Structures are given as structure tokens and as C-alpha cells.
Amino acid sequence: MNDARNGIGRSETEAYLAHAMELADEARRVIRAARARGVRIERKPDGTFVTSADIEVETRLRALVLARYPDHGVIGEEQAPSNPGADFQWIMDPIDGTEDFAFDIPTFGCILALHYRGQPLVGVIDHPALDLRVNAAYGLGAYRNGERVRPAWPATPAGAERVMLSARANFTRYMDDGHLFDAVARAFPNHRIYRTCFAHTCVAIGAADAGVEYHDRPWDLAASRLLVEEAGGQFALVRDLALPGVGRILSAVFGRPALVERLAALLR
Amino acid sequence: MNDARNGIGRSETEAYLAHAMELADEARRVIRAARARGVRIERKPDGTFVTSADIEVETRLRALVLARYPDHGVIGEEQAPSNPGADFQWIMDPIDGTEDFAFDIPTFGCILALHYRGQPLVGVIDHPALDLRVNAAYGLGAYRNGERVRPAWPATPAGAERVMLSARANFTRYMDDGHLFDAVARAFPNHRIYRTCFAHTCVAIGAADAGVEYHDRPWDLAASRLLVEEAGGQFALVRDLALPGVGRILSAVFGRPALVERLAALLR
């Protein structure tokens, strides 16, 4: 298989995974300390939230990555990229679901991934308030709190499939694709909408049949493909756009293969 | 004010609340033990889930209520009513969000309420997996893990209001009111859909601006009116139907008063 990742040895991949796990540990410490002492919340110019904790986590993780791998790149939600031309890119959303974090809803999470030439090598989603972490490395499987994930995805009656959706706001944020939300919501009425990476975690561990993430930034999806694929599921990128003044926005469906095809057909 | 509840003394209300808290403690013990040893999951004839833990919790709580208050009624999701003509009715959903409980999604909860002549006197929602409990008693305020709840409901820009919705499946389960889901989802695109009482908890503590619960059974809403009203919010019942072969189904909106009126107008 012509995949650049196959040129990277197992022990090297394991070392990157170990580093990602240390980053997630550190993010959890910073986030828990911030929650304990109270968080300063602001709305960004685009209306989304940022807190003092988001900045603190990203600053800390960037420093750790660049101290260990000075020639690797770092792409994060809150700060400008470092080494943008590097083959290895650490991609992070220090707190995904900042709005929920700000309101003390525990499904927020820290997303971390290492990509090599555009392909995911390591992926971690950590939920500090739920004591829940999923992680995967290319060829090494997916894990939930240290236990191998092998989702059963039990047979679900038609119409009862458990599908995680983006909110309608995602479908109208950059352009009006609201009709696509309506079509998916109609076709899969047993949906949940969490607005955080917790939805991706649920798919990776088999607690949901499939997920739809619509018009989000690369860091929102950076860990999800590997988590789902290493758990035995399928991941399909259904849109990849470059928007002036915004940057790259991605849309994807992932989970149980038969469902992924049906959802992708609705969105393409 | 012509409210039958005003005829009940404060110390009597406090005793009922204390009993409800003991019931919630017991439910938490049974649920945690069941999770630890594994749960048997079945689909009911209507397609919804029931587990061995649902039955075990309801059986245990019924016995505790009737041992303490033999002339009170008990209405629960899983078993036939006891003393249906009594003025005092304990209403319970032993595990609300059984499907999520079965898949280990931690937002499920135990709903408990005591109604007096149809009016809520005590309400508790307990989330064993989140170590989170909200409780309220008539005239005595709402509490979250023992601390008084006074939601700030900060000013939210138009279009960004945080609204908890029922899934579209709720709007089409008994009759096709899907157009109402579509209208609400369009008007309030920053929605979340949890499919459990965790949505009501979020409204009561001010983590969401408002909630919509559509076509659910009385036990699903039994605690919510009191929790929201005692926290300073508003609760509006927008539909109250008796369906042959099903029973009473209710629809309600609740939360920040200005939003409740706008949501109710969309649904009526």
C-alpha cells in the first residue's frame, strides 16, 4: 500500500504516541487546575468562545512539542502555525467545546494528533471532566482508558441508528447548507448533538453507530479518522474547502461502514 | 395564591425532600453496582430499551416509598401504578436515557418527583456517572450538589442561544410533527440534543438558556418544572395529550422566560 506512514517504524510510532499521551496528561492538569480556580471567558470576533484555559493549554503543549521535536510543525486553534512546511505536524484543539467548558458541561475535550505528510499517525481525544480518553496510533489499534476498543456496533433496527450530528448552526455558518442538516435529521431521527468531540469519542468506542461533522476546522477532525479506522470503522471526508478569510473547512462522516456510505450519499 | 401546595408546611416538605434524596442515593448505589457487574439489555415492544438495572431500581424505590408512605401513590416507567387515586404521587423514571446507559454514555439519570394534587412538591434529577445531582422543593429553592442554584443566564447574542432540543424522533414517534422540529432547529441553530434528562439539568443550572421536551411521558418531565421554576426560570406545558394505547404524553419548554415564550409560540 502506497502510504507514507508505512515508512515509519513501529518503535518510532510508539514514541510519538507516548509523547501525545504526555501532552494529554499535561492538558488535563492545566484544564483541571483552571476549572478549580475559575476561568475567564470571552467571545472571539467570530462569536465563538475562548477562555484563559484554552490559551494556557495550547501555549504549554506547543512548548512541549517544540522542545522535544524542534523541527516538527504545530497547528492549533488559538495561535499561528509553527514550522508550517514540516512533514510532521502536531495538530491540536486545546479545548474543543469551549462553550460547554465555559458552562461546565463535561463533554468538552482536548484533541491532539500527529500527522505525517497529511496522514494521521497518532490521535488522542481526552475528556478531563469524564476521566475518559481514547487514543490510537497507525497500525497499533484504538484504546479507551488503556483498553483495546473493538466496537461491536450491534445490529440496529432501521430508523433507530444512533447518529451523532453537527448542529444546524454548522450547516449555515459559512454558507446556507441548512437543507443538508434537514435531510440528515429526517433520515436519522435518533440523533444526538453534543457540539463537542465527545460525539467522535462515542463513535470510536461504538456507543454511536456513526457521526457527522460538518464545516469544521482541521483540528476538530485531526484525531477522529485514525480513532475510527483503528477501531474498525470507516471515515469519509465529504467536503474539503478553502474559504477566504477563514481557511480550510472539512466535513466528514465516520463510523459503521454501511452507515457511512448512506450518510455520505446524503451530504455529497 | 390558590395553590394546594401552600397548605403543606415547610417541615413536611423538607421531610419529603429528604426522602427523595435517600431514594436518589439508593438509585445511585443500585445503578453503580449494576454498571460494575454488567447490565442485561433488551428492546421493549415499542423499540425502546430496558435493562435489568431499570427494573431493579424501580422495584427498590417503590418498596422504599410504600414502606414509608403506604397511602401515597407511585407512578414509574417500568411497572403499573400503585394507589393511583392518592393525593401524593411519587413519579419516577429509574433510568432516563436507558439507551445511553446501555452504551455507557454518562448523561443518563434517575428522575424522581413527588406531586401533590397534580402539582410538583419535590423534584430530583441524579446523574450517577457524572456525580451530579439537582434537586428542588416547592418554595425552598433549587440546588446542585448541595449548592443553591441561581442561574445567571447571561445575555446571549440572537441566534446563539443555547437550546436543548428533543430529537426529531420525538416529533414523529406518535404523529408526524416533524415540521415543528424543523422550525425550532432553524430558529435556534445552536442546539444540543442529549436525549436524556441531562438536558433538563443543564437548563436548571443555567448551562443552557432553554429546553424543549416533545411528546414524552409524564415521568420524563416530572421533576423539571419545579427544578426550573425554583431556579428562577419559567416552565410552559405546550401540549398535553391522552393517546389510546400509550397514555398521557406531554410537551414543554422551559428556561429563561423570554426564550420560553418564543419557543412556546413556535410549538403551539
Interface residues (C-beta under 8 A of the other chain):
Chain A: R43 G47 E99 D100 F103 D104 I105 P106 L130 P157 A160 R162 L165 A167 R168 A169 T172 G178 F181 D182 A185 R186 P189 N190 H191 R192 I193 Y194 R195 C202 I205 G206 A207 A208
Chain B: R43 G47 E99 D100 F103 D104 I105 P106 L130 P157 G159 A160 R162 L165 A167 R168 A169 T172 G178 F181 D182 A185 R186 P189 N190 H191 R192 I193 Y194 R195 C202 I205 G206 A207 A208
